Amino acid sequence: MDVVLRKEEEYNYFRFSVKNLRREEMARYIGPKSKIARKFREPIFGPDRVLEKKNYPPGQHGNSRRRGKKSEYAIQLMEKQKAKYTYGMLEKQFRRFFDIASRRKGITGENLLKLCESRLDNVVFRMSISPSRNGARQLVSHKHILVNGTVVNIPSYIVKPGDVVEVREKSKALEAITNSVAAAKMGHYPWVEFDNGSLKGTFLNVPEREQIPENINEQLIVELYSK
């Protein structure tokens, strides 16, 4: 009985905080993406030509060999920031996801990434309906996406295994969507299934950690929040 109540409490935690989550989504990062990519020396927001020319941190001393060695705290903080930028989340929401992950059975860091992968905007991105998470977030916010036949305009909505995600009928002719689907390499992510013709897909299951391609050391994030 306790297990059932705990699961119900966790479910309600997500569903009844929808308004707060939406407010946070409106305050997403809109600054220069290449600068962030250079900071982490990784294509955080997708392929970036700037990294080929300037594969060093931005700023006056970015290319200096005399930059001091980072402390343990700095390394952990950088990893958390990288995860937040990757999934397009602000601190309050990211911390909320961490709290949920820590209460679930299993490894907290892996649970955190699994929750991030279950966000609707990320699922839309993984299905190749949009070439980027930012684009996927915009499609969701502008009511172009249905979940189980109902419009959902909250990017942080948690998709459950078996949920059907599709493009709204009136939005199927959008050039941004058709171009993205046409250019995508299908079958890349085994936890989602998508049909190009109907622009409809299914979230088959929550991916295992080894299936998630993001270069994130989640253990460093756990250590940071555990201080």
C-alpha positions as a Python dict, from the first residue, in 0.01 Angstrom:
ca = {
    (1, 'M'): (0, 0, 0),
    (2, 'D'): (287, 238, 83),
    (3, 'V'): (438, 183, -262),
    (4, 'V'): (107, 272, -430),
    (5, 'L'): (71, 589, -225),
    (6, 'R'): (428, 690, -298),
    (7, 'K'): (377, 648, -672),
    (8, 'E'): (52, 845, -656),
    (9, 'E'): (225, 1124, -466),
    (10, 'E'): (502, 1137, -724),
    (11, 'Y'): (249, 1147, -1007),
    (12, 'N'): (59, 1435, -844),
    (13, 'Y'): (384, 1621, -782),
    (14, 'F'): (430, 1650, -1158),
    (15, 'R'): (68, 1707, -1262),
    (16, 'F'): (-23, 1972, -1004),
    (17, 'S'): (294, 2179, -1057),
    (18, 'V'): (215, 2234, -1425),
    (19, 'K'): (160, 2610, -1389),
    (20, 'N'): (497, 2663, -1222),
    (21, 'L'): (671, 2448, -1479),
    (22, 'R'): (520, 2650, -1762),
    (23, 'R'): (637, 2979, -1610),
    (24, 'E'): (991, 2845, -1596),
    (25, 'E'): (971, 2729, -1959),
    (26, 'M'): (900, 3088, -2064),
    (27, 'A'): (1231, 3198, -1909),
    (28, 'R'): (1455, 2969, -2113),
    (29, 'Y'): (1807, 3062, -2224),
    (30, 'I'): (1798, 3277, -2541),
    (31, 'G'): (2158, 3402, -2544),
    (32, 'P'): (2436, 3321, -2795),
    (33, 'K'): (2450, 2944, -2842),
    (34, 'S'): (2802, 2933, -2987),
    (35, 'K'): (2936, 3096, -2672),
    (36, 'I'): (2788, 2819, -2459),
    (37, 'A'): (2920, 2553, -2697),
    (38, 'R'): (3269, 2700, -2669),
    (39, 'K'): (3240, 2715, -2290),
    (40, 'F'): (3188, 2339, -2270),
    (41, 'R'): (3379, 2260, -2591),
    (42, 'E'): (3084, 2054, -2705),
    (43, 'P'): (2796, 2114, -2952),
    (44, 'I'): (2538, 2163, -2675),
    (45, 'F'): (2272, 2295, -2912),
    (46, 'G'): (2365, 2084, -3213),
    (47, 'P'): (2641, 2104, -3478),
    (48, 'D'): (2830, 2431, -3454),
    (49, 'R'): (3097, 2543, -3702),
    (50, 'V'): (3242, 2785, -3449),
    (51, 'L'): (3385, 2491, -3252),
    (52, 'E'): (3596, 2393, -3554),
    (53, 'K'): (3767, 2733, -3557),
    (54, 'K'): (3761, 2822, -3187),
    (55, 'N'): (3767, 2505, -2980),
    (56, 'Y'): (3850, 2692, -2660),
    (57, 'P'): (3646, 2887, -2400),
    (58, 'P'): (3522, 3238, -2490),
    (59, 'G'): (3672, 3551, -2339),
    (60, 'Q'): (4001, 3738, -2345),
    (61, 'H'): (4195, 3451, -2186),
    (62, 'G'): (4000, 3166, -2342),
    (63, 'N'): (4293, 3037, -2546),
    (64, 'S'): (4553, 3093, -2274),
    (65, 'R'): (4750, 2793, -2149),
    (66, 'R'): (4786, 2958, -1809),
    (67, 'R'): (4425, 2906, -1707),
    (68, 'G'): (4425, 2766, -1354),
    (69, 'K'): (4320, 2414, -1270),
    (70, 'K'): (3950, 2389, -1191),
    (71, 'S'): (3842, 2293, -841),
    (72, 'E'): (3625, 1990, -773),
    (73, 'Y'): (3327, 2217, -712),
    (74, 'A'): (3385, 2403, -1041),
    (75, 'I'): (3394, 2075, -1235),
    (76, 'Q'): (3071, 1957, -1074),
    (77, 'L'): (2902, 2292, -1137),
    (78, 'M'): (3007, 2289, -1503),
    (79, 'E'): (2855, 1944, -1546),
    (80, 'K'): (2525, 2057, -1398),
    (81, 'Q'): (2520, 2365, -1620),
    (82, 'K'): (2592, 2151, -1925),
    (83, 'A'): (2297, 1925, -1845),
    (84, 'K'): (2068, 2225, -1791),
    (85, 'Y'): (2166, 2384, -2122),
    (86, 'T'): (2136, 2052, -2304),
    (87, 'Y'): (1777, 1993, -2194),
    (88, 'G'): (1679, 2361, -2181),
    (89, 'M'): (1598, 2383, -1812),
    (90, 'L'): (1646, 2648, -1546),
    (91, 'E'): (1779, 2580, -1197),
    (92, 'K'): (1447, 2558, -1010),
    (93, 'Q'): (1299, 2306, -1249),
    (94, 'F'): (1621, 2108, -1279),
    (95, 'R'): (1643, 2084, -900),
    (96, 'R'): (1282, 1966, -887),
    (97, 'F'): (1365, 1689, -1132),
    (98, 'F'): (1664, 1594, -917),
    (99, 'D'): (1444, 1572, -608),
    (100, 'I'): (1204, 1340, -792),
    (101, 'A'): (1496, 1129, -919),
    (102, 'S'): (1642, 1096, -569),
    (103, 'R'): (1314, 955, -436),
    (104, 'R'): (1289, 689, -704),
    (105, 'K'): (1444, 347, -681),
    (106, 'G'): (1772, 304, -862),
    (107, 'I'): (2070, 531, -927),
    (108, 'T'): (1978, 897, -876),
    (109, 'G'): (2191, 1034, -1160),
    (110, 'E'): (2050, 787, -1410),
    (111, 'N'): (1698, 856, -1289),
    (112, 'L'): (1758, 1228, -1347),
    (113, 'L'): (1862, 1178, -1710),
    (114, 'K'): (1571, 940, -1769),
    (115, 'L'): (1331, 1207, -1646),
    (116, 'C'): (1491, 1464, -1876),
    (117, 'E'): (1459, 1225, -2168),
    (118, 'S'): (1089, 1179, -2088),
    (119, 'R'): (1008, 1549, -2130),
    (120, 'L'): (771, 1612, -2419),
    (121, 'D'): (1000, 1857, -2597),
    (122, 'N'): (1284, 1604, -2581),
    (123, 'V'): (1061, 1324, -2712),
    (124, 'V'): (954, 1545, -3004),
    (125, 'F'): (1323, 1610, -3073),
    (126, 'R'): (1412, 1239, -3052),
    (127, 'M'): (1133, 1159, -3298),
    (128, 'S'): (1297, 1406, -3540),
    (129, 'I'): (984, 1619, -3564),
    (130, 'S'): (1226, 1904, -3494),
    (131, 'P'): (1603, 1915, -3553),
    (132, 'S'): (1667, 2075, -3213),
    (133, 'R'): (1521, 2081, -2862),
    (134, 'N'): (1463, 2456, -2890),
    (135, 'G'): (1259, 2399, -3204),
    (136, 'A'): (1072, 2113, -3039),
    (137, 'R'): (993, 2333, -2738),
    (138, 'Q'): (850, 2596, -2971),
    (139, 'L'): (632, 2341, -3154),
    (140, 'V'): (491, 2219, -2824),
    (141, 'S'): (433, 2569, -2687),
    (142, 'H'): (250, 2674, -3005),
    (143, 'K'): (11, 2378, -2978),
    (144, 'H'): (135, 2181, -3278),
    (145, 'I'): (176, 1857, -3082),
    (146, 'L'): (-81, 1607, -2952),
    (147, 'V'): (-31, 1346, -2682),
    (148, 'N'): (-286, 1063, -2692),
    (149, 'G'): (-507, 1280, -2913),
    (150, 'T'): (-503, 1586, -2685),
    (151, 'V'): (-312, 1910, -2739),
    (152, 'V'): (-34, 1950, -2482),
    (153, 'N'): (151, 2283, -2487),
    (154, 'I'): (378, 2226, -2187),
    (155, 'P'): (732, 2130, -2299),
    (156, 'S'): (815, 1980, -1958),
    (157, 'Y'): (516, 1743, -1966),
    (158, 'I'): (637, 1394, -1873),
    (159, 'V'): (558, 1139, -2142),
    (160, 'K'): (485, 788, -2017),
    (161, 'P'): (566, 458, -2194),
    (162, 'G'): (292, 381, -2444),
    (163, 'D'): (192, 745, -2497),
    (164, 'V'): (128, 841, -2859),
    (165, 'V'): (287, 1167, -2972),
    (166, 'E'): (185, 1318, -3305),
    (167, 'V'): (173, 1637, -3506),
    (168, 'R'): (-161, 1814, -3507),
    (169, 'E'): (-348, 1772, -3838),
    (170, 'K'): (-346, 2145, -3915),
    (171, 'S'): (30, 2159, -3853),
    (172, 'K'): (144, 1867, -4071),
    (173, 'A'): (223, 2096, -4365),
    (174, 'L'): (459, 2318, -4165),
    (175, 'E'): (788, 2345, -4354),
    (176, 'A'): (994, 2323, -4035),
    (177, 'I'): (839, 1984, -3955),
    (178, 'T'): (844, 1834, -4305),
    (179, 'N'): (1208, 1939, -4360),
    (180, 'S'): (1315, 1796, -4026),
    (181, 'V'): (1144, 1461, -4084),
    (182, 'A'): (1279, 1436, -4440),
    (183, 'A'): (1636, 1498, -4327),
    (184, 'A'): (1623, 1267, -4024),
    (185, 'K'): (1786, 927, -3992),
    (186, 'M'): (1513, 703, -3859),
    (187, 'G'): (1563, 418, -3613),
    (188, 'H'): (1840, 602, -3430),
    (189, 'Y'): (1668, 594, -3091),
    (190, 'P'): (1522, 253, -3002),
    (191, 'W'): (1295, 384, -2725),
    (192, 'V'): (1078, 583, -2969),
    (193, 'E'): (886, 470, -3275),
    (194, 'F'): (781, 717, -3544),
    (195, 'D'): (597, 696, -3876),
    (196, 'N'): (700, 954, -4136),
    (197, 'G'): (375, 930, -4328),
    (198, 'S'): (131, 995, -4046),
    (199, 'L'): (376, 1203, -3838),
    (200, 'K'): (279, 994, -3541),
    (201, 'G'): (500, 807, -3298),
    (202, 'T'): (500, 615, -2972),
    (203, 'F'): (720, 656, -2666),
    (204, 'L'): (797, 287, -2623),
    (205, 'N'): (989, 299, -2297),
    (206, 'V'): (1216, 511, -2081),
    (207, 'P'): (1570, 466, -2218),
    (208, 'E'): (1844, 301, -2018),
    (209, 'R'): (2147, 513, -1934),
    (210, 'E'): (2368, 343, -2192),
    (211, 'Q'): (2117, 432, -2463),
    (212, 'I'): (2121, 806, -2387),
    (213, 'P'): (2387, 960, -2612),
    (214, 'E'): (2442, 1283, -2418),
    (215, 'N'): (2796, 1331, -2286),
    (216, 'I'): (2696, 1408, -1928),
    (217, 'N'): (2861, 1276, -1613),
    (218, 'E'): (2550, 1259, -1398),
    (219, 'Q'): (2744, 1142, -1091),
    (220, 'L'): (2913, 1482, -1069),
    (221, 'I'): (2568, 1644, -1054),
    (222, 'V'): (2464, 1411, -772),
    (223, 'E'): (2781, 1494, -580),
    (224, 'L'): (2717, 1867, -624),
    (225, 'Y'): (2360, 1852, -493),
    (226, 'S'): (2472, 1627, -207),
    (227, 'K'): (2705, 1887, -58),
}
